[in-house]
């Protein structure tokens, strides 16, 4: 399994939505609970966030590869599709 680096902000509505989607997907796919998400609040750790190339939160990387970056007015369905793809990448051998 690959670790997911997850940039977020606690007050971001898109991040709150992403957290909900993660919980729902783990409920539907219990094996995905083993995926490690390193959540980094960019307001608390800007020195870490500055080392990555992204504009919006939530944003998820495996290693240096950006797999998901939210966009303004993103729907829950779009968010779900992106995060499901992150889980699939994190669990592939």
MOPAC internal coordinates of N, CA, C and O (Angstrom, degrees):
PM7 1SCF
backbone

  N    0.0000 0     0.00 0     0.00 0    0    0    0
  C    1.4517 1     0.00 0     0.00 0    1    0    0
  C    1.5143 1   110.47 1     0.00 0    2    1    0
  O    1.2310 1   121.77 1   -35.31 1    3    2    1
  N    1.3029 1   114.22 1   144.69 1    3    2    1
  C    1.4584 1   120.10 1  -179.98 1    5    3    2
  C    1.5259 1   109.57 1  -103.62 1    6    5    3
  O    1.2310 1   120.93 1   -37.91 1    7    6    5
  N    1.3249 1   115.83 1   142.09 1    7    6    5
  C    1.4590 1   121.02 1   177.97 1    9    7    6
  C    1.5256 1   109.82 1   -78.53 1   10    9    7
  O    1.2310 1   121.04 1   -40.17 1   11   10    9
  N    1.3222 1   115.62 1   139.83 1   11   10    9
  C    1.4610 1   122.60 1   177.93 1   13   11   10
  C    1.5239 1   108.43 1  -104.32 1   14   13   11
  O    1.2310 1   120.72 1   -54.72 1   15   14   13
  N    1.3240 1   116.23 1   125.28 1   15   14   13
  C    1.4598 1   121.28 1   173.12 1   17   15   14
  C    1.5246 1   106.59 1   -91.84 1   18   17   15
  O    1.2310 1   120.99 1   -58.43 1   19   18   17
  N    1.3199 1   115.71 1   121.57 1   19   18   17
  C    1.4629 1   123.05 1  -169.56 1   21   19   18
  C    1.5279 1   108.82 1  -120.92 1   22   21   19
  O    1.2310 1   120.49 1   -72.88 1   23   22   21
  N    1.3298 1   116.67 1   107.12 1   23   22   21
  C    1.4575 1   121.34 1   176.80 1   25   23   22
  C    1.5185 1   109.47 1   -88.78 1   26   25   23
  O    1.2310 1   121.61 1   -46.24 1   27   26   25
  N    1.3213 1   114.52 1   133.76 1   27   26   25
  C    1.4626 1   120.01 1  -176.35 1   29   27   26
  C    1.5205 1   109.59 1  -153.17 1   30   29   27
  O    1.2310 1   121.65 1    -4.84 1   31   30   29
  N    1.3358 1   114.45 1   175.16 1   31   30   29
  C    1.4561 1   123.12 1   169.55 1   33   31   30
  C    1.5186 1   106.27 1  -137.30 1   34   33   31
  O    1.2310 1   120.58 1   -42.67 1   35   34   33
  N    1.3167 1   116.50 1   137.33 1   35   34   33
  C    1.4663 1   120.62 1  -175.46 1   37   35   34
  C    1.5294 1   113.64 1   -60.14 1   38   37   35
  O    1.2310 1   119.64 1   149.96 1   39   38   37
  N    1.3233 1   118.30 1   -30.04 1   39   38   37
  C    1.4581 1   121.16 1  -176.40 1   41   39   38
  C    1.5308 1   113.39 1   -94.15 1   42   41   39
  O    1.2310 1   120.00 1   179.43 1   43   42   41
  N    1.3060 1   117.61 1    -0.57 1   43   42   41
  C    1.4675 1   122.22 1  -177.84 1   45   43   42
  C    1.5309 1   110.70 1   -76.93 1   46   45   43
  O    1.2310 1   119.60 1   -58.45 1   47   46   45
  N    1.3364 1   118.37 1   121.55 1   47   46   45
  C    1.4710 1   119.55 1  -179.80 1   49   47   46
  C    1.5296 1   113.06 1   -64.10 1   50   49   47
  O    1.2310 1   120.17 1   148.95 1   51   50   49
  N    1.3259 1   117.28 1   -31.05 1   51   50   49
  C    1.4686 1   119.81 1   178.37 1   53   51   50
  C    1.5265 1   110.90 1   -71.00 1   54   53   51
  O    1.2310 1   120.55 1   147.65 1   55   54   53
  N    1.3315 1   116.55 1   -32.35 1   55   54   53
  C    1.4674 1   120.57 1   176.79 1   57   55   54
  C    1.5260 1   110.59 1   -70.95 1   58   57   55
  O    1.2310 1   120.68 1   140.43 1   59   58   57
  N    1.3170 1   116.30 1   -39.57 1   59   58   57
  C    1.4647 1   120.46 1   176.66 1   61   59   58
  C    1.5234 1   109.43 1   -61.62 1   62   61   59
  O    1.2310 1   120.72 1   137.81 1   63   62   61
  N    1.3250 1   116.24 1   -42.19 1   63   62   61
  C    1.4675 1   121.08 1   176.61 1   65   63   62
  C    1.5254 1   110.91 1   -62.25 1   66   65   63
  O    1.2310 1   120.09 1   136.94 1   67   66   65
  N    1.3262 1   117.43 1   -43.06 1   67   66   65
  C    1.4677 1   121.42 1  -179.85 1   69   67   66
  C    1.5304 1   110.47 1   -63.20 1   70   69   67
  O    1.2310 1   120.28 1   138.56 1   71   70   69
  N    1.3146 1   117.07 1   -41.44 1   71   70   69
  C    1.4707 1   120.25 1   177.98 1   73   71   70
  C    1.5248 1   110.84 1   -60.71 1   74   73   71
  O    1.2310 1   120.65 1   138.65 1   75   74   73
  N    1.3214 1   116.37 1   -41.35 1   75   74   73
  C    1.4675 1   120.80 1   178.12 1   77   75   74
  C    1.5274 1   110.18 1   -63.78 1   78   77   75
  O    1.2310 1   120.17 1   136.79 1   79   78   77
  N    1.3211 1   117.29 1   -43.21 1   79   78   77
  C    1.4670 1   121.62 1   179.25 1   81   79   78
  C    1.5302 1   110.46 1   -62.82 1   82   81   79
  O    1.2310 1   120.27 1   138.03 1   83   82   81
  N    1.3231 1   117.08 1   -41.97 1   83   82   81
  C    1.4698 1   120.48 1   178.00 1   85   83   82
  C    1.5246 1   109.92 1   -58.52 1   86   85   83
  O    1.2310 1   120.01 1   132.73 1   87   86   85
  N    1.3293 1   117.58 1   -47.27 1   87   86   85
  C    1.4734 1   120.97 1   178.70 1   89   87   86
  C    1.5279 1   111.55 1   -60.51 1   90   89   87
  O    1.2310 1   120.26 1   137.03 1   91   90   89
  N    1.3204 1   117.10 1   -42.97 1   91   90   89
  C    1.4694 1   120.90 1   179.62 1   93   91   90
  C    1.5273 1   111.02 1   -63.30 1   94   93   91
  O    1.2310 1   120.31 1   135.48 1   95   94   93
  N    1.3273 1   117.01 1   -44.52 1   95   94   93
  C    1.4678 1   120.25 1  -178.90 1   97   95   94
  C    1.5282 1   111.57 1   -65.64 1   98   97   95
  O    1.2310 1   120.21 1   142.95 1   99   98   97
  N    1.3193 1   117.20 1   -37.05 1   99   98   97
  C    1.4675 1   120.08 1   177.24 1  101   99   98
  C    1.5288 1   110.33 1   -66.81 1  102  101   99
  O    1.2310 1   120.23 1   143.42 1  103  102  101
  N    1.3203 1   117.17 1   -36.58 1  103  102  101
  C    1.4681 1   120.41 1   176.58 1  105  103  102
  C    1.5263 1   110.04 1   -63.35 1  106  105  103
  O    1.2310 1   120.41 1   139.73 1  107  106  105
  N    1.3261 1   116.83 1   -40.27 1  107  106  105
  C    1.4608 1   121.51 1  -179.41 1  109  107  106
  C    1.5347 1   112.79 1   -76.63 1  110  109  107
  O    1.2310 1   120.50 1   150.67 1  111  110  109
  N    1.3221 1   116.64 1   -29.33 1  111  110  109
  C    1.4750 1   122.81 1  -177.94 1  113  111  110
  C    1.5313 1   107.98 1  -130.51 1  114  113  111
  O    1.2310 1   119.46 1  -100.61 1  115  114  113
  N    1.3295 1   118.64 1    79.39 1  115  114  113
  C    1.4673 1   121.20 1  -173.99 1  117  115  114
  C    1.5269 1   114.84 1   -53.60 1  118  117  115
  O    1.2310 1   119.36 1   149.51 1  119  118  117
  N    1.3173 1   118.83 1   -30.49 1  119  118  117
  C    1.4708 1   120.79 1   179.06 1  121  119  118
  C    1.5218 1   111.33 1   -62.39 1  122  121  119
  O    1.2310 1   119.93 1   154.73 1  123  122  121
  N    1.3159 1   117.75 1   -25.27 1  123  122  121
  C    1.4647 1   121.48 1  -179.19 1  125  123  122
  C    1.5194 1   112.17 1   -70.21 1  126  125  123
  O    1.2310 1   119.88 1   167.76 1  127  126  125
  N    1.3230 1   117.83 1   -12.24 1  127  126  125
  C    1.4600 1   120.66 1   177.06 1  129  127  126
  C    1.5273 1   110.90 1   -62.69 1  130  129  127
  O    1.2310 1   120.11 1   159.65 1  131  130  129
  N    1.3144 1   117.39 1   -20.35 1  131  130  129
  C    1.4681 1   121.66 1  -179.78 1  133  131  130
  C    1.5264 1   112.69 1   -77.63 1  134  133  131
  O    1.2310 1   119.80 1   168.36 1  135  134  133
  N    1.3284 1   117.99 1   -11.64 1  135  134  133
  C    1.4685 1   120.52 1   179.14 1  137  135  134
  C    1.5330 1   108.38 1   -71.69 1  138  137  135
  O    1.2310 1   121.35 1   -51.96 1  139  138  137
  N    1.3304 1   115.02 1   128.04 1  139  138  137
  C    1.4607 1   120.01 1  -179.95 1  141  139  138
  C    1.5296 1   109.55 1   -88.29 1  142  141  139
  O    1.2310 1   121.18 1   -55.84 1  143  142  141
  N    1.3341 1   115.34 1   124.16 1  143  142  141
  C    1.4545 1   121.96 1   174.34 1  145  143  142
  C    1.5227 1   107.55 1  -108.03 1  146  145  143
  O    1.2310 1   120.64 1   -63.55 1  147  146  145
  N    1.3183 1   116.38 1   116.45 1  147  146  145
  C    1.4574 1   120.43 1   173.42 1  149  147  146
  C    1.5254 1   106.87 1   -90.96 1  150  149  147
  O    1.2310 1   120.92 1   -80.07 1  151  150  149
  N    1.3306 1   115.85 1    99.93 1  151  150  149
  C    1.4642 1   120.76 1  -178.42 1  153  151  150
  C    1.5200 1   109.49 1   -82.87 1  154  153  151
  O    1.2310 1   121.28 1   -54.95 1  155  154  153
  N    1.3208 1   115.15 1   125.05 1  155  154  153
  C    1.4575 1   121.24 1  -179.84 1  157  155  154
  C    1.5228 1   107.96 1  -123.03 1  158  157  155
  O    1.2310 1   120.89 1   -64.66 1  159  158  157
  N    1.3175 1   115.90 1   115.34 1  159  158  157
  C    1.4610 1   121.10 1   175.74 1  161  159  158
  C    1.5227 1   107.06 1   -78.65 1  162  161  159
  O    1.2310 1   120.55 1   -65.00 1  163  162  161
  N    1.3159 1   116.55 1   115.00 1  163  162  161
  C    1.4659 1   119.71 1  -174.45 1  165  163  162
  C    1.5192 1   112.71 1   -66.55 1  166  165  163
  O    1.2310 1   119.65 1   159.20 1  167  166  165
  N    1.3340 1   118.27 1   -20.80 1  167  166  165
  C    1.4648 1   119.86 1   177.63 1  169  167  166
  C    1.5276 1   111.10 1   -77.93 1  170  169  167
  O    1.2310 1   120.41 1   155.79 1  171  170  169
  N    1.3286 1   116.81 1   -24.21 1  171  170  169
  C    1.4585 1   121.90 1   179.12 1  173  171  170
  C    1.5320 1   110.84 1   -89.95 1  174  173  171
  O    1.2310 1   120.65 1   144.62 1  175  174  173
  N    1.3307 1   116.36 1   -35.38 1  175  174  173
  C    1.4658 1   121.60 1  -177.04 1  177  175  174
  C    1.5336 1   111.58 1  -126.43 1  178  177  175
  O    1.2310 1   120.00 1  -117.53 1  179  178  177
  N    1.3308 1   117.60 1    62.47 1  179  178  177
  C    1.4698 1   118.87 1   179.83 1  181  179  178
  C    1.5234 1   112.84 1   -62.63 1  182  181  179
  O    1.2310 1   119.99 1   154.11 1  183  182  181
  N    1.3309 1   117.62 1   -25.89 1  183  182  181
  C    1.4662 1   120.55 1  -179.74 1  185  183  182
  C    1.5240 1   111.21 1   -66.30 1  186  185  183
  O    1.2310 1   119.91 1   150.96 1  187  186  185
  N    1.3261 1   117.77 1   -29.04 1  187  186  185
  C    1.4623 1   121.19 1   176.06 1  189  187  186
  C    1.5301 1   109.21 1   -80.36 1  190  189  187
  O    1.2310 1   120.54 1   133.50 1  191  190  189
  N    1.3174 1   116.58 1   -46.50 1  191  190  189
  C    1.4681 1   121.26 1  -178.96 1  193  191  190
  C    1.5219 1   111.68 1   -58.63 1  194  193  191
  O    1.2310 1   120.39 1   145.34 1  195  194  193
  N    1.3164 1   116.86 1   -34.66 1  195  194  193
  C    1.4668 1   120.91 1  -178.77 1  197  195  194
  C    1.5241 1   113.23 1   -65.83 1  198  197  195
  O    1.2310 1   120.24 1   162.37 1  199  198  197
  N    1.3081 1   117.15 1   -17.63 1  199  198  197
  C    1.4673 1   120.27 1   179.79 1  201  199  198
  C    1.5280 1   112.37 1   -84.00 1  202  201  199
  O    1.2310 1   120.03 1   174.82 1  203  202  201
  N    1.3416 1   117.55 1    -5.18 1  203  202  201
  C    1.4649 1   122.21 1  -177.73 1  205  203  202
  C    1.5193 1   109.65 1  -115.35 1  206  205  203
  O    1.2310 1   120.96 1   -29.30 1  207  206  205
  N    1.3258 1   115.76 1   150.70 1  207  206  205
  C    1.4569 1   122.15 1  -178.12 1  209  207  206
  C    1.5288 1   109.53 1   -98.21 1  210  209  207
  O    1.2310 1   120.89 1   -82.97 1  211  210  209
  N    1.3202 1   115.91 1    97.03 1  211  210  209
  C    1.4629 1   120.54 1   175.71 1  213  211  210
  C    1.5167 1   108.81 1  -156.09 1  214  213  211
  O    1.2310 1   121.32 1   -15.38 1  215  214  213
  N    1.3416 1   115.07 1   164.62 1  215  214  213
  C    1.4548 1   121.19 1  -176.93 1  217  215  214
  C    1.5169 1   111.73 1  -117.56 1  218  217  215
  O    1.2310 1   120.08 1   141.21 1  219  218  217
  N    1.3443 1   117.45 1   -38.79 1  219  218  217
  C    1.4596 1   121.13 1  -170.83 1  221  219  218
  C    1.5307 1   111.28 1  -124.21 1  222  221  219
  O    1.2310 1   122.09 1   -24.12 1  223  222  221
  N    1.3104 1   113.61 1   155.88 1  223  222  221
  C    1.4645 1   122.01 1   174.09 1  225  223  222
  C    1.5184 1   109.68 1  -108.31 1  226  225  223
  O    1.2310 1   120.13 1   -28.93 1  227  226  225
  N    1.3124 1   117.36 1   151.07 1  227  226  225
  C    1.4468 1   128.04 1    -5.75 1  229  227  226
  C    1.5252 1   111.00 1   -71.42 1  230  229  227
  O    1.2310 1   122.22 1   -25.61 1  231  230  229
  N    1.3219 1   113.36 1   154.39 1  231  230  229
  C    1.4575 1   120.36 1   178.68 1  233  231  230
  C    1.5238 1   107.92 1  -142.37 1  234  233  231
  O    1.2310 1   120.38 1   -43.89 1  235  234  233
  N    1.3304 1   116.88 1   136.11 1  235  234  233
  C    1.4595 1   121.32 1  -175.61 1  237  235  234
  C    1.5152 1   111.09 1  -129.72 1  238  237  235
  O    1.2310 1   121.76 1   -43.19 1  239  238  237
  N    1.3264 1   114.24 1   136.81 1  239  238  237
  C    1.4550 1   123.32 1   179.78 1  241  239  238
  C    1.5245 1   109.81 1  -126.56 1  242  241  239
  O    1.2310 1   120.84 1   -29.72 1  243  242  241
  N    1.3125 1   115.99 1   150.28 1  243  242  241
  C    1.4611 1   121.94 1   161.30 1  245  243  242
  C    1.5139 1   103.95 1  -117.71 1  246  245  243
  O    1.2310 1   121.19 1   -63.92 1  247  246  245
  N    1.3180 1   115.33 1   116.08 1  247  246  245
  C    1.4562 1   119.65 1  -171.88 1  249  247  246
  C    1.5161 1   109.17 1    63.18 1  250  249  247
  O    1.2310 1   120.69 1    52.12 1  251  250  249
  N    1.3099 1   116.29 1  -127.88 1  251  250  249
  C    1.4707 1   121.77 1   179.55 1  253  251  250
  C    1.5302 1   112.20 1   -95.45 1  254  253  251
  O    1.2310 1   120.45 1   177.00 1  255  254  253
  N    1.3353 1   116.74 1    -3.00 1  255  254  253
  C    1.4642 1   120.70 1  -175.67 1  257  255  254
  C    1.5247 1   111.28 1   -89.30 1  258  257  255
  O    1.2310 1   121.05 1   -58.65 1  259  258  257
  N    1.3223 1   115.59 1   121.35 1  259  258  257
  C    1.4592 1   120.95 1   176.71 1  261  259  258
  C    1.5279 1   108.34 1   -78.83 1  262  261  259
  O    1.2310 1   121.15 1   -56.84 1  263  262  261
  N    1.3321 1   115.41 1   123.16 1  263  262  261
  C    1.4629 1   120.33 1  -179.75 1  265  263  262
  C    1.5197 1   112.64 1  -104.82 1  266  265  263
  O    1.2310 1   120.42 1   155.14 1  267  266  265
  N    1.3169 1   116.81 1   -24.86 1  267  266  265
  C    1.4633 1   119.59 1  -176.34 1  269  267  266
  C    1.5177 1   109.38 1  -153.67 1  270  269  267
  O    1.2310 1   121.43 1   -47.53 1  271  270  269
  N    1.3261 1   114.87 1   132.47 1  271  270  269
  C    1.4595 1   122.01 1   171.66 1  273  271  270
  C    1.5165 1   107.42 1  -141.12 1  274  273  271
  O    1.2310 1   120.98 1   -57.60 1  275  274  273
  N    1.2956 1   115.73 1   122.40 1  275  274  273
  C    1.4570 1   121.27 1  -178.33 1  277  275  274
  C    1.5250 1   110.61 1   -64.49 1  278  277  275
  O    1.2310 1   121.32 1   -15.59 1  279  278  277
  N    1.3207 1   115.07 1   164.41 1  279  278  277
  C    1.4577 1   119.87 1   174.81 1  281  279  278
  C    1.5264 1   109.03 1  -137.82 1  282  281  279
  O    1.2310 1   120.77 1   -19.90 1  283  282  281
  N    1.2947 1   116.13 1   160.10 1  283  282  281
  C    1.4563 1   122.77 1  -178.80 1  285  283  282
  C    1.5274 1   110.26 1   -56.60 1  286  285  283
  O    1.2310 1   120.77 1   -45.82 1  287  286  285
  N    1.3058 1   116.13 1   134.18 1  287  286  285
  C    1.4668 1   124.85 1   179.77 1  289  287  286
  C    1.5270 1   113.48 1    68.51 1  290  289  287
  O    1.2310 1   120.10 1  -159.03 1  291  290  289
  N    1.3177 1   117.41 1    20.97 1  291  290  289
  C    1.4593 1   120.86 1   177.87 1  293  291  290
  C    1.5271 1   110.02 1   -63.12 1  294  293  291
  O    1.2310 1   120.88 1   -46.03 1  295  294  293
  N    1.3072 1   115.92 1   133.97 1  295  294  293
  C    1.4616 1   120.30 1   178.68 1  297  295  294
  C    1.5253 1   110.44 1   -82.62 1  298  297  295
  O    1.2310 1   121.11 1   -16.63 1  299  298  297
  N    1.3081 1   115.47 1   163.37 1  299  298  297
  C    1.4601 1   119.70 1   177.43 1  301  299  298
  C    1.5254 1   110.25 1   -63.30 1  302  301  299
  O    1.2310 1   120.02 1   144.09 1  303  302  301
  N    1.3160 1   117.58 1   -35.91 1  303  302  301
  C    1.4602 1   121.11 1   179.47 1  305  303  302
  C    1.5270 1   110.98 1   -63.68 1  306  305  303
  O    1.2310 1   120.33 1   138.30 1  307  306  305
  N    1.3424 1   116.98 1   -41.70 1  307  306  305
  C    1.4678 1   120.58 1   176.95 1  309  307  306
  C    1.5229 1   110.31 1   -63.71 1  310  309  307
  O    1.2310 1   120.87 1   134.07 1  311  310  309
  N    1.3161 1   115.95 1   -45.93 1  311  310  309
  C    1.4629 1   121.77 1   179.08 1  313  311  310
  C    1.5222 1   109.76 1   -57.72 1  314  313  311
  O    1.2310 1   120.76 1   133.27 1  315  314  313
  N    1.3118 1   116.15 1   -46.73 1  315  314  313
  C    1.4699 1   121.05 1  -178.77 1  317  315  314
  C    1.5316 1   111.39 1   -60.18 1  318  317  315
  O    1.2310 1   120.25 1   135.56 1  319  318  317
  N    1.3199 1   117.13 1   -44.44 1  319  318  317
  C    1.4691 1   120.78 1  -179.97 1  321  319  318
  C    1.5263 1   110.99 1   -61.74 1  322  321  319
  O    1.2310 1   120.52 1   138.20 1  323  322  321
  N    1.3207 1   116.62 1   -41.80 1  323  322  321
  C    1.4665 1   120.30 1  -179.66 1  325  323  322
  C    1.5314 1   111.23 1   -67.55 1  326  325  323
  O    1.2310 1   120.39 1   135.16 1  327  326  325
  N    1.3215 1   116.85 1   -44.84 1  327  326  325
  C    1.4674 1   119.59 1  -177.51 1  329  327  326
  C    1.5205 1   110.67 1   -70.55 1  330  329  327
  O    1.2310 1   119.99 1   145.96 1  331  330  329
  N    1.3119 1   117.63 1   -34.04 1  331  330  329
  C    1.4694 1   119.64 1   174.69 1  333  331  330
  C    1.5310 1   109.85 1   -60.62 1  334  333  331
  O    1.2310 1   120.28 1   139.33 1  335  334  333
  N    1.3157 1   117.06 1   -40.67 1  335  334  333
  C    1.4679 1   121.36 1   177.74 1  337  335  334
  C    1.5326 1   110.43 1   -64.64 1  338  337  335
  O    1.2310 1   119.90 1   143.48 1  339  338  337
  N    1.3189 1   117.80 1   -36.52 1  339  338  337
  C    1.4714 1   121.23 1   176.92 1  341  339  338
  C    1.5200 1   109.40 1   -63.10 1  342  341  339
  O    1.2310 1   120.39 1   132.52 1  343  342  341
  N    1.3411 1   116.87 1   -47.48 1  343  342  341
  C    1.4589 1   120.33 1   178.25 1  345  343  342
  C    1.5312 1   110.90 1   -58.23 1  346  345  343
  O    1.2310 1   120.28 1   135.46 1  347  346  345
  N    1.3182 1   117.06 1   -44.54 1  347  346  345
  C    1.4683 1   120.17 1  -179.13 1  349  347  346
  C    1.5264 1   110.45 1   -62.02 1  350  349  347
  O    1.2310 1   119.73 1   138.00 1  351  350  349
  N    1.3119 1   118.12 1   -42.00 1  351  350  349
  C    1.4700 1   121.62 1   178.44 1  353  351  350
  C    1.5190 1   111.03 1   -64.96 1  354  353  351
  O    1.2310 1   120.84 1   139.52 1  355  354  353
  N    1.3300 1   116.00 1   -40.48 1  355  354  353
  C    1.4623 1   120.43 1  -177.54 1  357  355  354
  C    1.5281 1   111.94 1   -68.23 1  358  357  355
  O    1.2310 1   120.50 1   154.85 1  359  358  357
  N    1.3144 1   116.64 1   -25.15 1  359  358  357
  C    1.4702 1   119.92 1  -175.88 1  361  359  358
  C    1.5281 1   112.94 1  -102.16 1  362  361  359
  O    1.2310 1   119.73 1   177.02 1  363  362  361
  N    1.3142 1   118.12 1    -2.98 1  363  362  361
  C    1.4662 1   118.07 1   179.70 1  365  363  362
  C    1.5280 1   109.35 1   -77.54 1  366  365  363
  O    1.2310 1   121.48 1   -32.58 1  367  366  365
  N    1.2977 1   114.77 1   147.42 1  367  366  365
  C    1.4810 1   121.07 1  -177.76 1  369  367  366
  C    1.5031 1   111.28 1   -80.80 1  370  369  367
  O    1.2310 1   120.10 1   180.00 1  371  370  369

